Amino acid sequence: MKAVVISGFLYNLSDNIIPFLDEQTDVYIHTWDVEDNHRWITKADRYKKYCNNFKVITEKPIYDYKLYSYFYSTWKSVNLIDDFSKYDKIVKFKPNLNTNIIKYKGDTDKYYKKAKIQTRPLLDNVSKEDCIFGSIYYQTLDERLFTGHSKGFQKAFKIEEKNFKSEMFELNINLQKQYGTNYEGSIFWKEWLEKKKLFLILDTDLVIPDNYI
């Protein structure tokens, strides 16, 4: 079994998600209850037939700041999972990827083994469950689409809400001091994951399209 978690606004959700869905897949969505998003929430409901279980929750926006809104929503969608142990893999998916087909295989065994060989001995004491697999650009992670195992997602996001928000605010403030207020969000994701003792591994099959929305 695998889980797909979708977060943030569902604008431009399209059929490119269908290849990620099957009868061995559960989908968890957290999104925002605003008028412009309602038709996309309705569209998401059409994808129920492609997967095993499908859970959507909405709430009124609580952050104007884009980074907080999206990151909180991701935390919320992951925490919709009641039993992490039943999932071999978890895929984090952003709805508005601007392409009809996403080149994705999710073969974490292959990516982990390749990285372990090429960086020996750096990963000798690291398991694939402690890794996040995605597109890596100069040490940062493209947060629009990545894969991990249950242990990795729990380490990253299974955090009590008060502590999660406090850590999110603190990290952003520290990064703003270091890089300025307009730093790229991928830096935040990279720093968060590494603080949770997770390792970023290149998914050599994944091709994510440019997205400036």
C-alpha positions in Angstrom: 0.0 0.0 0.0 1.0 3.6 -0.6 -0.4 6.9 0.4 -0.6 10.1 -1.6 -0.8 13.4 0.4 -2.0 16.6 -1.4 -1.9 19.9 0.3 -2.6 23.6 -0.3 -5.0 25.1 -2.8 -6.1 22.6 -5.5 -6.0 25.0 -8.3 -5.3 23.4 -11.7 -5.6 19.8 -10.3 -5.5 17.6 -13.4 -5.5 14.1 -14.7 -1.7 13.9 -14.3 -2.5 12.5 -10.9 -4.2 9.4 -12.2 -1.0 7.4 -12.8 -0.2 7.8 -9.1 -3.5 6.2 -8.1 -4.7 2.6 -8.0 -6.6 0.2 -5.7 -3.5 -0.1 -3.4 -3.4 3.7 -2.9 -5.0 5.9 -0.2 -5.3 9.7 -0.8 -5.3 12.3 1.9 -6.0 15.9 1.0 -6.0 19.1 3.1 -7.0 22.2 1.3 -8.5 25.7 2.0 -12.1 26.6 2.1 -12.3 29.7 -0.2 -14.7 30.3 -3.0 -12.1 30.1 -5.9 -11.0 26.7 -4.6 -14.5 25.1 -4.4 -14.7 23.8 -8.0 -11.3 22.3 -7.6 -12.4 20.5 -4.5 -15.4 19.1 -6.4 -13.0 18.0 -9.2 -10.8 16.2 -6.7 -13.8 14.1 -5.7 -13.9 12.6 -9.2 -10.6 10.8 -8.5 -12.1 8.6 -5.7 -12.8 5.9 -8.3 -9.1 5.5 -9.0 -8.0 4.7 -5.5 -8.7 2.6 -2.4 -9.6 5.3 0.1 -10.0 9.0 -0.4 -10.1 11.6 2.5 -10.5 15.3 2.1 -10.7 18.0 4.8 -11.0 21.7 4.3 -10.7 24.7 6.7 -10.7 28.4 6.4 -7.3 29.9 5.7 -5.3 30.7 8.8 -2.2 32.2 7.2 -1.7 34.9 4.6 2.0 34.1 4.2 2.3 31.6 1.4 5.1 29.5 3.0 3.2 29.0 6.2 -0.1 28.2 4.4 1.4 25.5 2.2 3.7 24.0 4.9 0.9 23.9 7.5 -1.4 22.3 4.9 1.2 19.6 4.2 1.6 18.9 7.9 -2.2 18.6 8.2 -2.6 16.3 5.2 0.1 13.9 6.5 -1.5 13.9 9.9 -4.8 12.7 8.4 -3.0 9.3 8.3 -4.1 7.2 11.2 -1.9 4.1 10.6 1.4 4.8 9.0 2.5 1.2 9.4 0.3 0.0 6.5 2.1 2.1 3.9 5.3 1.2 2.2 5.6 4.5 0.5 4.1 8.0 0.8 4.1 10.4 -2.1 3.7 14.2 -1.5 2.0 15.7 -4.6 1.3 19.3 -5.5 -1.9 19.7 -7.6 -0.8 22.4 -10.1 2.1 20.7 -11.8 2.0 22.1 -15.3 2.2 19.0 -17.4 -0.1 16.2 -18.7 2.4 13.5 -17.8 4.8 13.4 -14.9 7.9 11.1 -15.4 7.8 9.2 -12.1 8.6 5.6 -11.0 9.2 6.0 -7.3 11.8 3.2 -7.2 13.3 4.2 -3.8 15.4 1.0 -3.6 17.2 1.9 -6.8 17.8 5.6 -5.8 19.0 4.6 -2.3 21.4 1.9 -3.5 22.9 4.2 -6.2 23.4 7.0 -3.7 24.9 4.6 -1.2 27.4 3.3 -3.7 28.4 6.7 -5.0 28.8 8.3 -1.5 30.2 5.4 0.4 30.7 5.5 3.4 28.4 8.5 4.0 25.2 6.4 4.0 26.5 3.3 5.6 24.5 3.9 8.8 21.5 5.4 7.1 18.5 3.4 6.0 16.3 4.2 3.1 13.4 4.8 5.6 15.4 7.9 6.8 15.6 9.4 3.3 13.4 11.6 1.2 13.6 11.1 -2.6 13.0 13.8 -5.1 14.5 16.4 -7.5 17.5 17.9 -5.8 18.8 21.3 -7.0 22.0 22.5 -5.4 21.3 20.5 -2.2 17.7 21.8 -2.0 14.5 19.7 -2.5 11.8 20.6 -5.1 8.9 20.3 -2.6 6.2 19.9 -5.3 6.7 16.2 -5.6 8.7 13.8 -3.5 8.6 10.3 -2.0 9.5 8.8 1.3 8.7 5.9 3.6 6.4 6.0 6.6 9.2 6.5 9.1 10.6 9.5 7.1 7.2 11.2 6.9 6.6 10.6 10.6 9.9 12.1 11.5 9.2 15.1 9.4 5.5 15.8 10.2 4.2 13.7 13.0 4.5 16.5 15.5 2.1 18.0 18.0 0.5 21.1 16.4 1.8 23.7 18.9 5.4 22.4 18.6 5.0 22.2 14.8 3.9 25.8 14.4 6.6 27.0 16.8 9.3 25.2 14.9 8.0 26.5 11.6 8.0 30.1 12.7 11.4 29.8 14.3 13.0 28.2 11.2 11.6 30.8 8.9 12.8 33.7 11.0 16.3 32.2 11.1 16.3 31.7 7.4 15.1 35.3 6.8 18.0 36.6 8.9 20.4 34.5 6.8 19.0 34.9 3.3 16.5 37.8 3.4 12.7 37.8 3.3 12.4 36.6 -0.3 14.5 33.4 0.0 13.3 30.4 -2.1 10.9 28.1 -0.2 12.9 25.0 -1.2 15.6 26.2 1.2 13.0 26.0 4.0 12.0 22.5 3.1 15.6 21.3 2.9 16.5 22.8 6.3 13.3 21.4 7.9 14.0 17.9 6.7 17.6 17.9 7.6 16.8 19.2 11.1 14.5 16.1 11.4 17.6 14.0 10.5 16.4 13.0 7.1 18.7 12.7 4.1 17.9 14.0 0.6 18.4 11.5 -2.2 18.0 12.2 -5.9 15.1 10.5 -7.7 16.9 9.8 -11.0 13.6 9.0 -12.8 11.6 12.0 -11.8 11.1 15.0 -14.1 9.1 17.9 -12.6 8.0 20.6 -15.0 8.8 24.3 -14.4 6.0 25.9 -12.4 5.8 29.6 -11.8 2.3 29.8 -10.5 
